[in-house]
Amino acid sequence: MKQIIVEGQHKLKGTIKICGAKNSAVALLPAAILSDGIVKIDNVPNVSDIDALSEILEYLGAKVKRDGELIEIDSSTIINKEIPESKAKKLRASYYFMGALLGRYKKAELYFPGGCSIGPRPINLHLKGLEALGAKIIEKDNKFTLEAEELKGTRIYLDIASVGATINIMFAAVKAKGTTVIENAAKEPEIVNIATFLNNMGAKISGAGTSSITIEGVEVLGSAFTEVIPDRIEAGTYILAGALIGEELKIDNIIPSHLESLTSKLKEMNVKMTIGIDYIIVSSSNNLRSSSIKTLGYPGFPTDLQQPITALFTQANGNSIVEETIYENRFLNVEYLNKMGADIKIDSNKLYIKGPTKLVGKEVIATDLRAGACLILAGLVAEGKTTVKEVEHILRGYENIVGKLNNVGAKLTIEEY
């Protein structure tokens, strides 16, 4: 097990370059299965989720080469077989192999995926969509077998605008006969990134980024190249670090429009910011105002930044409110923030935060990826040293978080325990 020790109260100054979006890359790699040629994906983040996906692709027989941020995948040698539980449980995104394998081979076998424990994240919407396209699904002992004689395009309405379900249905529909329309589709930038990649292969997808996506099935998908978009959640996390203890901290290689739900909130809170074409410069304020957020699908406030912004709310003057509408178990960071000196009360799916409070370094646990990010942010502004244990969760989603923060003045160390 690894832990990160954060020595608090060091000003952050300099530039942090944002890498490719984890939430996009973890779908782009399984998408390579749908190509009958060789695909290249650039700007891929160096995080453990990518290693786990590469391992699954290689287990299936694909040839995977990595050179820095560039990954080349040749799926022509794949042998479609069951993906064992030991590999599927390493990350939530293993479920993308359902749609990709079904789309290419008309059959997929894998176990229920793993990932962070942030509350129930059922795949019923995925299964409902794949069934509508013609798949027969058998579930036994946590293993799913999906099989179809033929996939046929149809109209699918998602009860919830799920990112994962939207992507999985796209994967299965690109080679289905006829036209598929996904209504109430997720609109996240990552959806657009994946649709663009599939279109580069020769798919016919329109409407990505809107609530209605149309897919005309094709028989062959060829070689393609794409770049992973900048990670808006990584960017948001470091912007929040700058709001807490930055001194003209520059967050570079971003798409500012992807971050408007956060930056508009920070302006409300009196955070000092300069927003450029592909960067944001942010500094801490001595007079932070309290605020409120409610998590929603894009373009609303992202659930993945709910825990990180809670660390900032502990330093704001007045009462702030957080309402979580996506996942029911995403307040596991609160116990540890309160241990550090925060004044936060949980009431159902809401947090009530009184600020500002002085935070003091303690031993805390990263219960999930974004909870871990929140606790590192709290440690940056806390007095003394904060020891964040079980940081494997953090390393799943943040490339070189220790190095990036140390390069701008923080004092973090990572060690085994």
N, C-alpha and C positions, 0 to 999 in steps of 0.2 A: 504494500500500500504506500501511497505517496501523500505528503502533506506540503502545503505552502505556508511559509512564515512571512507575514507582512509587518514590516516596521512602519508605524504610522507617522503622519504629519510631515511628509516630505513633499514639497511642491512639485507638480508635474509641468515640465516645460520642454518643448521640442516638437517632434513630429512622429505620429504613429500612422503607419501605412496599413490600410485595411485590406484583408485578403479576400479570396472568393467566398461566396456564401455557402456555408455548410448545408443549409436547408435546401439549396438548389443542387449542389454537387452530389448529395446523397440520392437524388433522383436521376441525375444525368448519367451516373455510372450504370445503374441497372437498365437505363434506356438504350445503352449500347447493344444489348442483346437483340434488339429489334432490327439492327442493321445487318445487311448481308455482306457488308464490306468492313473496312477498318475505320474506326472513328478516333478523333483526337479531341481532347477536352483540355483547355488551358485555364490558368488561374485557379487551379484546384487547391484548396487549403490543405495544409499538412496537419490533419487531426486524426484521431484514432478511429472515428467512424468511417473515414475513407479507407483506412487499412483493413477494417472489417469487411467492407464491401468488396474490395479488391480480392480478399481471401475467398469470399464466396464465388466471385467470378472465376478465379483460378481453380477452385474446387470443381466447378462445372466444366472446366476445360478451356476457358477463354485464355488468350495470351494477353497479359497486362504488362505494359512497360511504363515506368515512371522516370521522368527526367525533370527534376525540380517541380515546377508548377504544372507541367504538361504530362498528361496521361494518354497513352495510346492503347486502344482495346481492339483486339481481333476476336470476334465471337464466332467465327466460321468453324472453329474446332469444338464448340460446346456439345456436351452430351447431357441432355435434359434428364435430371435425376432429382431425387428428394434432397432438399436442403435440410440438413440435420438440425436438431434443436440447439446443439452446442454452438452453431454458427448463427442461426436466426436470432437467438436471444441476446446477442451482443449489442444490437441496436434496433430501434423502432423502424428505421427505414428499410429493414430487410423485407418488409411487406411489399415493396415495389417490385420484387421479383415475381409476385403473383401476376400482376398485370403484364409485365414484360414477357415472362415465359408463356403465359396463356396467349398473348398476342402473337408470338412467333410460332410456338409449338402446339398450341391448343391444349396444353396440359401444364399444370404447375403443382408441385408438392412441397410444402414447407410447414414449419411449426409457427405458432403464434409468436409474433416478434417481441423483442425486449425493449430496452430504453429506460428513461427516467421514470421513477415512481411519483407521478404528479397527478394521480387520479385515473379513473377509468378512461381508456381511450379505445373504445370498441371499434372493430373493423366492419361493423354491420353495413355501413354505407358503401364500403368497398365491395363487399360481397353482393349486396343488392344490385349495384351497378353492373358487376360482372355477370351476375345471373341474368339480368335483363338483356345482355348481349348474347346469351345462349349457353353460358357455362353451367354445368351441374357441379354442385359443391357438396363434398362429404367432410364432415368434421368428426374426428375421433381422437380422443386422448390428446387434445390440444394441437392435433395435426390437421391441416387443411389439404384436401385434394380437389383441384379444380380441373374440369375436363370439358371439352366441347367438340362435337363433330364439326361444327361450323359456327363462326361468330358472325352475327348479323347486326347491322346498324339499327339503332332505335332511339327513341327520345327518353332521356333519363332525367328525373327531377331529384335533386339532392335535398333532403329535409334540412340539412345543415350544410353551409358552404365550406365543406372540408377540403383542405389542401391535398391531403393524402389520397382521398377518394377521387378527387378530380384528376389527379395525375395517373392513378392506377387505371381509371376508366379510359383516359386518353391512350395509355399504353396498349390496352386490349383492343381499342377501337381503330387504331391506325391501319391495321391490316384486315379489319372486318369487312364483310360485303355490305355495300350501301353506305348510308349516311347516319352518323350518330350526332345527336344534339344533347349536350349537358346543360340543363337549366339549373339556376341557382349555383353556378360553378364558383369556386374560390377565385379571387381576383389578385392574389398576391403576385409581386414581381417575379417570384420564382416560377410561377405557372408560365409566364411569358417566356422566361429563359428556356424552359423545357420544351415548350411548343416550338420555339425558334429552332432548337436543336433537331427536333423531329422533322420540321419542315426542311431544314438543311439536308436531311437524309432523303427527302422526297415525299414526305407526308403532306396532306392537304388539310391543315388546321387553320381555322379563322375564328376570331372573337376572343382569343386568349387575353386575359386582363379585364374582360367584361363578365357579366353574370351568365352569358350564353355563349358556349363554345360549340362550334360545328366542325365535325371531323368526317371527311370523305375518305372511305377506305381505299387503300392502294395494295397492290400485290407485292411490290418490291421496295425495300428501303436500302439505300446505298451508303457509301462512305460519306463522312461529313466532319466538319470542324465546328467547334463552338467555344466560347469563353464563358466561364462562370461569372455571373454578375457580382459586384461588391457585396459583402455581407452587411446588411443593414442592421442586424442585431449586434454583431461585433462592433460596428461603428457606433451604434447607440450606447453600448456599454462604455466605450472609451469617452464618448461625449459626456456621459454622466460622471465619469471619473474627473474630467476637466471641470465640470460644474461643481464638483465637491472640493477639489483641491488643485485645480489647474491654474497656470499662469501663462496665458496665451498658448495653450496646448492646441496643436494643429492635428486634426484628424483628416488624413489624406486618402485619396482614391475612393471616393464615395459618390453616390447619386443622391443629392440633397432632397429631391422630390420623394424618394422612398422613405424619408425620415421626418416628413412634415408633421405627423401626429406627435412626435417627440419634441421637435424644435419649437413648435407652436406652444406646447405646454411649458417648455423651459423659458420662453420669452415671458409668459404669464408670471413665472416664478422669479423674474428679475435676474436671470442668468445672463452674463455678458457673452455675446456670440457675434461672430462675423461669418456669414455664409457666402462661400464662393461657388464657382462653377462645379468643382469636384472636391471641395474641402470645406471644413468648418473649423474656425479658431474659437476656442472656448476658455473662459476664465471663471474662477469661483467668485462669489459675491458675499459680502458681509451681511447682506440684508435679503436673504432668500424668503420669498413669500410662499405660504402654503398653497396647495392646489388639490385637485381631485382628478382621478383617471378611472375609466371604465374600459376593460379590455374588449376588443371587437375584432372581427376579421378585417383584413386590409380593405380600405385605407384607414381603418380605425386604429386605436392604440394597441400595439402587439402584445399578446400575452407573454412573449419571450422577454419583454422589457419591463414587465410588471414588477418582478422581484428586484431587478437592479434599481429602478427608480424609487423603490421603497427606501433604499439606503439614503437617497437624496432627501426624501421627505422628512427623515429624522432630523435633518439639519435646517429645516425651513421654519419660519416663524408662524405659529398658529396651528390649526387643525387640518390635516390632510386626510382624504378618503380614497381608498383603493377598492374598486369593485371588480372582482374576477368572474367573468362570464363563460370562459372557455374550459378551464380545468378546475375541478373541485378540490384538488389536493396541492395547490400551489402556494401555500402559506407556510411550508415547513421551515423557511428561513426565519420566520418571525420569532420563534423561541430563542434563536441564537442572537438576533438583533437585540431582543430584550435583555438577554444575558450580558450584552455589551453595554447596556445602558439606555436603550431606546424605550419609548413609552408607546407601545402598540397594543391595541385590543382587537381581537378577532370576534366578529359577529356574523355567523353564517359565511356568506361569500364576500364579506366586506372587512376591510381593515380601517381602524380609526387611529391615526397617528398624531400624537402631540409633539410639537417641536418648538425650538430646537433642544436636543438633549446632547450631553457630552457622552461620546462613546469611548470605551476603554477596551484595549485588546484582551481577548480571552481565547480559550480553546473552543473551536466551533466545528461543525460538521457540514460538508457540502452534500446535502441530501439528494440534490439533483443538479443538472448543469447550470441553470440560471440562478438557483439558490446559491450555488457556489460563487458565481459572478457577483451577486449581491454582497456576499460576505467579504469578498476581496475588496470591493468598493468601500464597505464599512471599515475594513482594516486600514485602508489608505488614509482615512481621516481620523481614525481612533488614536488615542494616546497609548503609547507602548506597543507591544507586539501581539498580533493576532495569529494564532495557529489554525489554519483551515485544513481539516483532515478529510480523507477520502476524496482527494481532488481528481481522481480518474474521471469523474463526471465532467469536470471543467475541461480537461484535456480532450474530451470527446468533441468539444465544440469551439474551443479557442486556440488558434495556432500560436504557439510560443508566447503565451500571455505573460509569463514571468519576464522573458527577454524584452518584450515590447514595453512593459511598464518600467523596467529598470533603465531602459535606454532614454527615458524622459524624466528620470530623477527619483523614481520610487526605489524602495529597498525590499526586494522579495527574494526568498530563497526557496528552492524545492528540494525535498529530501525524502528518502525512504524511512519508514518507521515500522 
